[in-house]
Amino acid sequence: MGAADERVTQLLDRWLTSVELHARYVALDDAAYARLQAWPRHERPSRWVVDLARTRLLEVRRLLGERQARGDEGFAEALELMAFLTSLLGSEHVERFIPLARPPEVVRPRSRPAPPETEPADQTPVRQSPKPAAARRTEPRTPAATRATKARAVPSRRQSAPALQAATPSVAAAAVSDKVTATVIADAARLISWGREWPQLAGLIARLADRPAEAEVWKILRSHRAQIEATARWPRD
């Protein structure tokens, strides 16, 4: 199986999983549907649209399986290019589509972050043994600034634990970021090869499936412009 076959197969599997979830969501009311995940702006798909999408997806998967069995890698590449051109040239009603639905275990609950717990060190009660009145008169008092400095010198466990967690980077998030960056670079090089100008790239790439927002695309393009221009095959005049 070639790289294009693998990409198209994964894309069809994601779409089919999404359509199966939408078939279950049809029975929900609008309020329950809106709470499932952070949907993009769209017209809610009806049952017959979901059923039609499922039928067409199963048909495309069958055709792809037959071509893969014959060793035809060009069919998957043609499907990939057609999907790209459809989103680039043929999308007129951008709100009339079936958004990608993720399984419940993948969707993160939308909840407000809890305020950080703070434990002032200078408010900890300190038990002291009673002393005679005469001793308190003759004993020199420790300045308040010195006590505050000693209290701040020893951090509490609650204050040190979040700092250690923040210092440890997430390997999974870094891997996802690298994959998205590589995808955007490949899209930009392909668009330049097709004659698109640099100011058009971010808007076109952001409209593709599974791509970041346009502002994030611009950051990637600016950071890797030299690599993109070196990789792209510039069209001949």
Rosetta constraint file for C-alpha pairs under 8 A:
AtomPair CA 1 CA 5 HARMONIC 5.95 0.50
AtomPair CA 1 CA 6 HARMONIC 6.65 0.50
AtomPair CA 1 CA 68 HARMONIC 7.04 0.50
AtomPair CA 1 CA 71 HARMONIC 7.92 0.50
AtomPair CA 1 CA 73 HARMONIC 7.73 0.50
AtomPair CA 2 CA 6 HARMONIC 6.36 0.50
AtomPair CA 2 CA 73 HARMONIC 6.47 0.50
AtomPair CA 3 CA 7 HARMONIC 6.25 0.50
AtomPair CA 4 CA 8 HARMONIC 6.08 0.50
AtomPair CA 4 CA 73 HARMONIC 7.31 0.50
AtomPair CA 4 CA 76 HARMONIC 5.64 0.50
AtomPair CA 4 CA 77 HARMONIC 5.57 0.50
AtomPair CA 4 CA 80 HARMONIC 7.38 0.50
AtomPair CA 5 CA 9 HARMONIC 6.00 0.50
AtomPair CA 5 CA 68 HARMONIC 7.60 0.50
AtomPair CA 5 CA 73 HARMONIC 6.69 0.50
AtomPair CA 5 CA 76 HARMONIC 5.18 0.50
AtomPair CA 5 CA 77 HARMONIC 7.39 0.50
AtomPair CA 6 CA 10 HARMONIC 6.18 0.50
AtomPair CA 7 CA 11 HARMONIC 6.17 0.50
AtomPair CA 8 CA 12 HARMONIC 6.14 0.50
AtomPair CA 8 CA 76 HARMONIC 6.39 0.50
AtomPair CA 8 CA 79 HARMONIC 7.55 0.50
AtomPair CA 8 CA 80 HARMONIC 6.62 0.50
AtomPair CA 9 CA 13 HARMONIC 6.19 0.50
AtomPair CA 9 CA 61 HARMONIC 7.66 0.50
AtomPair CA 10 CA 14 HARMONIC 6.26 0.50
AtomPair CA 11 CA 15 HARMONIC 6.25 0.50
AtomPair CA 12 CA 16 HARMONIC 6.02 0.50
AtomPair CA 12 CA 57 HARMONIC 6.94 0.50
AtomPair CA 12 CA 61 HARMONIC 7.19 0.50
AtomPair CA 13 CA 17 HARMONIC 6.15 0.50
AtomPair CA 14 CA 18 HARMONIC 6.17 0.50
AtomPair CA 14 CA 100 HARMONIC 7.94 0.50
AtomPair CA 15 CA 19 HARMONIC 6.14 0.50
AtomPair CA 15 CA 57 HARMONIC 7.87 0.50
AtomPair CA 15 CA 100 HARMONIC 6.91 0.50
AtomPair CA 16 CA 20 HARMONIC 6.21 0.50
AtomPair CA 16 CA 54 HARMONIC 6.66 0.50
AtomPair CA 16 CA 57 HARMONIC 6.73 0.50
AtomPair CA 17 CA 21 HARMONIC 6.37 0.50
AtomPair CA 17 CA 101 HARMONIC 7.70 0.50
AtomPair CA 17 CA 102 HARMONIC 7.83 0.50
AtomPair CA 18 CA 22 HARMONIC 6.27 0.50
AtomPair CA 18 CA 99 HARMONIC 7.90 0.50
AtomPair CA 18 CA 100 HARMONIC 5.52 0.50
AtomPair CA 18 CA 101 HARMONIC 4.57 0.50
AtomPair CA 18 CA 102 HARMONIC 6.36 0.50
AtomPair CA 18 CA 103 HARMONIC 7.99 0.50
AtomPair CA 19 CA 23 HARMONIC 6.20 0.50
AtomPair CA 19 CA 50 HARMONIC 6.22 0.50
AtomPair CA 19 CA 53 HARMONIC 7.18 0.50
AtomPair CA 19 CA 54 HARMONIC 6.35 0.50
AtomPair CA 19 CA 98 HARMONIC 7.85 0.50
AtomPair CA 19 CA 101 HARMONIC 7.53 0.50
AtomPair CA 20 CA 24 HARMONIC 6.74 0.50
AtomPair CA 20 CA 54 HARMONIC 7.72 0.50
AtomPair CA 21 CA 25 HARMONIC 6.30 0.50
AtomPair CA 21 CA 101 HARMONIC 6.54 0.50
AtomPair CA 21 CA 102 HARMONIC 7.85 0.50
AtomPair CA 21 CA 103 HARMONIC 7.49 0.50
AtomPair CA 22 CA 26 HARMONIC 6.22 0.50
AtomPair CA 22 CA 50 HARMONIC 6.88 0.50
AtomPair CA 22 CA 101 HARMONIC 7.07 0.50
AtomPair CA 23 CA 47 HARMONIC 6.81 0.50
AtomPair CA 23 CA 50 HARMONIC 6.33 0.50
AtomPair CA 23 CA 51 HARMONIC 7.58 0.50
AtomPair CA 25 CA 33 HARMONIC 6.73 0.50
AtomPair CA 26 CA 46 HARMONIC 6.88 0.50
AtomPair CA 26 CA 47 HARMONIC 6.33 0.50
AtomPair CA 28 CA 32 HARMONIC 5.98 0.50
AtomPair CA 28 CA 33 HARMONIC 5.96 0.50
AtomPair CA 29 CA 33 HARMONIC 6.12 0.50
AtomPair CA 30 CA 34 HARMONIC 6.12 0.50
AtomPair CA 31 CA 35 HARMONIC 6.53 0.50
AtomPair CA 32 CA 36 HARMONIC 6.74 0.50
AtomPair CA 34 CA 38 HARMONIC 7.47 0.50
AtomPair CA 34 CA 39 HARMONIC 7.20 0.50
AtomPair CA 36 CA 104 HARMONIC 7.97 0.50
AtomPair CA 37 CA 107 HARMONIC 6.47 0.50
AtomPair CA 37 CA 108 HARMONIC 7.87 0.50
AtomPair CA 37 CA 109 HARMONIC 7.81 0.50
AtomPair CA 39 CA 99 HARMONIC 7.14 0.50
AtomPair CA 40 CA 99 HARMONIC 7.12 0.50
AtomPair CA 41 CA 95 HARMONIC 6.38 0.50
AtomPair CA 42 CA 94 HARMONIC 7.69 0.50
AtomPair CA 42 CA 95 HARMONIC 4.21 0.50
AtomPair CA 42 CA 96 HARMONIC 5.92 0.50
AtomPair CA 42 CA 97 HARMONIC 6.66 0.50
AtomPair CA 42 CA 98 HARMONIC 7.82 0.50
AtomPair CA 42 CA 99 HARMONIC 7.53 0.50
AtomPair CA 43 CA 95 HARMONIC 5.75 0.50
AtomPair CA 43 CA 96 HARMONIC 5.41 0.50
AtomPair CA 43 CA 97 HARMONIC 7.08 0.50
AtomPair CA 44 CA 96 HARMONIC 7.96 0.50
AtomPair CA 44 CA 98 HARMONIC 7.56 0.50
AtomPair CA 45 CA 49 HARMONIC 6.12 0.50
AtomPair CA 45 CA 50 HARMONIC 6.66 0.50
AtomPair CA 45 CA 96 HARMONIC 7.79 0.50
AtomPair CA 45 CA 97 HARMONIC 7.21 0.50
AtomPair CA 45 CA 98 HARMONIC 6.15 0.50
AtomPair CA 46 CA 50 HARMONIC 6.46 0.50
AtomPair CA 47 CA 51 HARMONIC 6.15 0.50
AtomPair CA 48 CA 52 HARMONIC 6.03 0.50
AtomPair CA 49 CA 53 HARMONIC 6.17 0.50
AtomPair CA 50 CA 54 HARMONIC 6.26 0.50
AtomPair CA 50 CA 98 HARMONIC 7.81 0.50
AtomPair CA 51 CA 55 HARMONIC 6.28 0.50
AtomPair CA 52 CA 56 HARMONIC 6.29 0.50
AtomPair CA 53 CA 57 HARMONIC 6.08 0.50
AtomPair CA 54 CA 58 HARMONIC 6.24 0.50
AtomPair CA 55 CA 59 HARMONIC 6.34 0.50
AtomPair CA 56 CA 60 HARMONIC 6.23 0.50
AtomPair CA 57 CA 61 HARMONIC 6.17 0.50
AtomPair CA 58 CA 62 HARMONIC 6.21 0.50
AtomPair CA 59 CA 63 HARMONIC 6.35 0.50
AtomPair CA 60 CA 64 HARMONIC 6.05 0.50
AtomPair CA 61 CA 65 HARMONIC 6.09 0.50
AtomPair CA 62 CA 66 HARMONIC 6.35 0.50
AtomPair CA 63 CA 67 HARMONIC 6.32 0.50
AtomPair CA 64 CA 68 HARMONIC 6.08 0.50
AtomPair CA 64 CA 75 HARMONIC 7.32 0.50
AtomPair CA 64 CA 76 HARMONIC 7.00 0.50
AtomPair CA 65 CA 69 HARMONIC 6.18 0.50
AtomPair CA 66 CA 70 HARMONIC 6.52 0.50
AtomPair CA 67 CA 71 HARMONIC 6.32 0.50
AtomPair CA 67 CA 72 HARMONIC 5.18 0.50
AtomPair CA 67 CA 73 HARMONIC 7.47 0.50
AtomPair CA 67 CA 75 HARMONIC 6.82 0.50
AtomPair CA 68 CA 72 HARMONIC 5.63 0.50
AtomPair CA 68 CA 73 HARMONIC 6.78 0.50
AtomPair CA 73 CA 77 HARMONIC 6.70 0.50
AtomPair CA 74 CA 78 HARMONIC 6.07 0.50
AtomPair CA 75 CA 79 HARMONIC 6.29 0.50
AtomPair CA 76 CA 80 HARMONIC 6.18 0.50
AtomPair CA 77 CA 81 HARMONIC 6.21 0.50
AtomPair CA 78 CA 82 HARMONIC 6.04 0.50
AtomPair CA 79 CA 83 HARMONIC 6.16 0.50
AtomPair CA 80 CA 84 HARMONIC 6.29 0.50
AtomPair CA 81 CA 85 HARMONIC 6.13 0.50
AtomPair CA 82 CA 86 HARMONIC 5.97 0.50
AtomPair CA 83 CA 87 HARMONIC 6.38 0.50
AtomPair CA 84 CA 88 HARMONIC 6.16 0.50
AtomPair CA 84 CA 208 HARMONIC 7.08 0.50
AtomPair CA 85 CA 89 HARMONIC 5.68 0.50
AtomPair CA 85 CA 90 HARMONIC 7.18 0.50
AtomPair CA 86 CA 90 HARMONIC 4.70 0.50
AtomPair CA 86 CA 91 HARMONIC 6.38 0.50
AtomPair CA 87 CA 91 HARMONIC 5.53 0.50
AtomPair CA 87 CA 207 HARMONIC 6.84 0.50
AtomPair CA 87 CA 208 HARMONIC 6.23 0.50
AtomPair CA 88 CA 204 HARMONIC 6.52 0.50
AtomPair CA 88 CA 207 HARMONIC 7.48 0.50
AtomPair CA 88 CA 208 HARMONIC 7.67 0.50
AtomPair CA 102 CA 106 HARMONIC 6.19 0.50
AtomPair CA 102 CA 107 HARMONIC 6.27 0.50
AtomPair CA 103 CA 107 HARMONIC 6.58 0.50
AtomPair CA 117 CA 158 HARMONIC 7.55 0.50
AtomPair CA 118 CA 158 HARMONIC 7.61 0.50
AtomPair CA 118 CA 159 HARMONIC 7.19 0.50
AtomPair CA 119 CA 156 HARMONIC 7.60 0.50
AtomPair CA 119 CA 158 HARMONIC 7.60 0.50
AtomPair CA 119 CA 159 HARMONIC 7.81 0.50
AtomPair CA 120 CA 124 HARMONIC 7.44 0.50
AtomPair CA 121 CA 151 HARMONIC 5.75 0.50
AtomPair CA 121 CA 152 HARMONIC 6.78 0.50
AtomPair CA 121 CA 155 HARMONIC 8.00 0.50
AtomPair CA 121 CA 156 HARMONIC 7.62 0.50
AtomPair CA 122 CA 148 HARMONIC 6.53 0.50
AtomPair CA 122 CA 151 HARMONIC 6.13 0.50
AtomPair CA 131 CA 135 HARMONIC 6.56 0.50
AtomPair CA 131 CA 136 HARMONIC 6.80 0.50
AtomPair CA 132 CA 136 HARMONIC 6.55 0.50
AtomPair CA 133 CA 137 HARMONIC 6.52 0.50
AtomPair CA 134 CA 138 HARMONIC 6.63 0.50
AtomPair CA 135 CA 139 HARMONIC 5.98 0.50
AtomPair CA 142 CA 146 HARMONIC 6.95 0.50
AtomPair CA 142 CA 147 HARMONIC 7.18 0.50
AtomPair CA 143 CA 147 HARMONIC 6.69 0.50
AtomPair CA 144 CA 148 HARMONIC 6.30 0.50
AtomPair CA 145 CA 149 HARMONIC 6.22 0.50
AtomPair CA 146 CA 150 HARMONIC 6.36 0.50
AtomPair CA 147 CA 151 HARMONIC 6.25 0.50
AtomPair CA 148 CA 152 HARMONIC 6.21 0.50
AtomPair CA 149 CA 153 HARMONIC 6.20 0.50
AtomPair CA 150 CA 154 HARMONIC 7.09 0.50
AtomPair CA 151 CA 155 HARMONIC 7.96 0.50
AtomPair CA 155 CA 159 HARMONIC 6.40 0.50
AtomPair CA 155 CA 160 HARMONIC 6.57 0.50
AtomPair CA 156 CA 160 HARMONIC 6.41 0.50
AtomPair CA 157 CA 161 HARMONIC 6.08 0.50
AtomPair CA 158 CA 162 HARMONIC 7.20 0.50
AtomPair CA 159 CA 163 HARMONIC 7.06 0.50
AtomPair CA 160 CA 164 HARMONIC 6.42 0.50
AtomPair CA 161 CA 165 HARMONIC 6.34 0.50
AtomPair CA 162 CA 166 HARMONIC 6.06 0.50
AtomPair CA 163 CA 167 HARMONIC 6.23 0.50
AtomPair CA 164 CA 168 HARMONIC 6.65 0.50
AtomPair CA 170 CA 174 HARMONIC 6.41 0.50
AtomPair CA 171 CA 175 HARMONIC 6.28 0.50
AtomPair CA 172 CA 176 HARMONIC 6.35 0.50
AtomPair CA 173 CA 177 HARMONIC 6.17 0.50
AtomPair CA 174 CA 178 HARMONIC 6.21 0.50
AtomPair CA 175 CA 179 HARMONIC 6.30 0.50
AtomPair CA 176 CA 180 HARMONIC 6.25 0.50
AtomPair CA 177 CA 181 HARMONIC 6.13 0.50
AtomPair CA 178 CA 182 HARMONIC 6.18 0.50
AtomPair CA 179 CA 183 HARMONIC 6.21 0.50
AtomPair CA 180 CA 184 HARMONIC 6.23 0.50
AtomPair CA 180 CA 211 HARMONIC 7.26 0.50
AtomPair CA 180 CA 212 HARMONIC 7.70 0.50
AtomPair CA 181 CA 185 HARMONIC 6.20 0.50
AtomPair CA 181 CA 220 HARMONIC 6.41 0.50
AtomPair CA 182 CA 186 HARMONIC 6.22 0.50
AtomPair CA 183 CA 187 HARMONIC 6.21 0.50
AtomPair CA 184 CA 188 HARMONIC 6.11 0.50
AtomPair CA 184 CA 205 HARMONIC 7.11 0.50
AtomPair CA 184 CA 211 HARMONIC 7.58 0.50
AtomPair CA 184 CA 217 HARMONIC 7.01 0.50
AtomPair CA 184 CA 220 HARMONIC 7.35 0.50
AtomPair CA 184 CA 221 HARMONIC 7.72 0.50
AtomPair CA 185 CA 189 HARMONIC 6.23 0.50
AtomPair CA 185 CA 220 HARMONIC 7.73 0.50
AtomPair CA 185 CA 221 HARMONIC 7.13 0.50
AtomPair CA 185 CA 224 HARMONIC 7.42 0.50
AtomPair CA 185 CA 228 HARMONIC 6.03 0.50
AtomPair CA 186 CA 190 HARMONIC 6.19 0.50
AtomPair CA 186 CA 228 HARMONIC 7.69 0.50
AtomPair CA 187 CA 191 HARMONIC 6.17 0.50
AtomPair CA 187 CA 205 HARMONIC 6.73 0.50
AtomPair CA 188 CA 192 HARMONIC 6.20 0.50
AtomPair CA 188 CA 201 HARMONIC 6.19 0.50
AtomPair CA 188 CA 205 HARMONIC 7.43 0.50
AtomPair CA 188 CA 221 HARMONIC 7.84 0.50
AtomPair CA 188 CA 228 HARMONIC 6.69 0.50
AtomPair CA 188 CA 232 HARMONIC 7.92 0.50
AtomPair CA 189 CA 193 HARMONIC 6.20 0.50
AtomPair CA 189 CA 228 HARMONIC 5.45 0.50
AtomPair CA 189 CA 229 HARMONIC 6.94 0.50
AtomPair CA 189 CA 231 HARMONIC 6.20 0.50
AtomPair CA 189 CA 232 HARMONIC 4.33 0.50
AtomPair CA 189 CA 233 HARMONIC 7.35 0.50
AtomPair CA 190 CA 194 HARMONIC 6.41 0.50
AtomPair CA 190 CA 232 HARMONIC 6.47 0.50
AtomPair CA 190 CA 233 HARMONIC 7.85 0.50
AtomPair CA 191 CA 195 HARMONIC 6.53 0.50
AtomPair CA 191 CA 196 HARMONIC 5.46 0.50
AtomPair CA 191 CA 201 HARMONIC 7.12 0.50
AtomPair CA 192 CA 196 HARMONIC 4.91 0.50
AtomPair CA 192 CA 197 HARMONIC 6.54 0.50
AtomPair CA 192 CA 198 HARMONIC 7.45 0.50
AtomPair CA 192 CA 232 HARMONIC 6.15 0.50
AtomPair CA 192 CA 233 HARMONIC 7.16 0.50
AtomPair CA 192 CA 234 HARMONIC 6.37 0.50
AtomPair CA 192 CA 235 HARMONIC 7.73 0.50
AtomPair CA 193 CA 232 HARMONIC 5.64 0.50
AtomPair CA 193 CA 233 HARMONIC 4.81 0.50
AtomPair CA 193 CA 234 HARMONIC 5.03 0.50
AtomPair CA 193 CA 235 HARMONIC 5.67 0.50
AtomPair CA 194 CA 234 HARMONIC 7.83 0.50
AtomPair CA 194 CA 235 HARMONIC 6.65 0.50
AtomPair CA 195 CA 234 HARMONIC 7.25 0.50
AtomPair CA 195 CA 235 HARMONIC 5.89 0.50
AtomPair CA 196 CA 200 HARMONIC 6.65 0.50
AtomPair CA 196 CA 201 HARMONIC 7.13 0.50
AtomPair CA 197 CA 201 HARMONIC 6.87 0.50
AtomPair CA 200 CA 204 HARMONIC 6.37 0.50
AtomPair CA 201 CA 205 HARMONIC 6.04 0.50
AtomPair CA 202 CA 206 HARMONIC 6.03 0.50
AtomPair CA 202 CA 214 HARMONIC 5.63 0.50
AtomPair CA 202 CA 215 HARMONIC 7.85 0.50
AtomPair CA 202 CA 217 HARMONIC 5.59 0.50
AtomPair CA 202 CA 218 HARMONIC 5.70 0.50
AtomPair CA 202 CA 221 HARMONIC 7.70 0.50
AtomPair CA 203 CA 207 HARMONIC 6.61 0.50
AtomPair CA 203 CA 214 HARMONIC 5.96 0.50
AtomPair CA 204 CA 208 HARMONIC 7.14 0.50
AtomPair CA 205 CA 211 HARMONIC 6.95 0.50
AtomPair CA 205 CA 214 HARMONIC 7.67 0.50
AtomPair CA 205 CA 217 HARMONIC 7.45 0.50
AtomPair CA 206 CA 211 HARMONIC 5.64 0.50
AtomPair CA 206 CA 212 HARMONIC 6.05 0.50
AtomPair CA 206 CA 213 HARMONIC 5.53 0.50
AtomPair CA 206 CA 214 HARMONIC 5.09 0.50
AtomPair CA 206 CA 217 HARMONIC 6.82 0.50
AtomPair CA 207 CA 211 HARMONIC 7.35 0.50
AtomPair CA 212 CA 216 HARMONIC 6.10 0.50
AtomPair CA 212 CA 217 HARMONIC 6.28 0.50
AtomPair CA 213 CA 217 HARMONIC 6.24 0.50
AtomPair CA 214 CA 218 HARMONIC 6.21 0.50
AtomPair CA 215 CA 219 HARMONIC 6.58 0.50
AtomPair CA 216 CA 220 HARMONIC 6.49 0.50
AtomPair CA 217 CA 221 HARMONIC 6.17 0.50
AtomPair CA 218 CA 222 HARMONIC 6.13 0.50
AtomPair CA 219 CA 223 HARMONIC 6.20 0.50
AtomPair CA 220 CA 224 HARMONIC 6.17 0.50
AtomPair CA 221 CA 225 HARMONIC 5.47 0.50
AtomPair CA 221 CA 228 HARMONIC 7.88 0.50
AtomPair CA 224 CA 228 HARMONIC 6.22 0.50
AtomPair CA 225 CA 229 HARMONIC 6.10 0.50
AtomPair CA 226 CA 230 HARMONIC 6.10 0.50
AtomPair CA 227 CA 231 HARMONIC 6.13 0.50
AtomPair CA 228 CA 232 HARMONIC 5.99 0.50
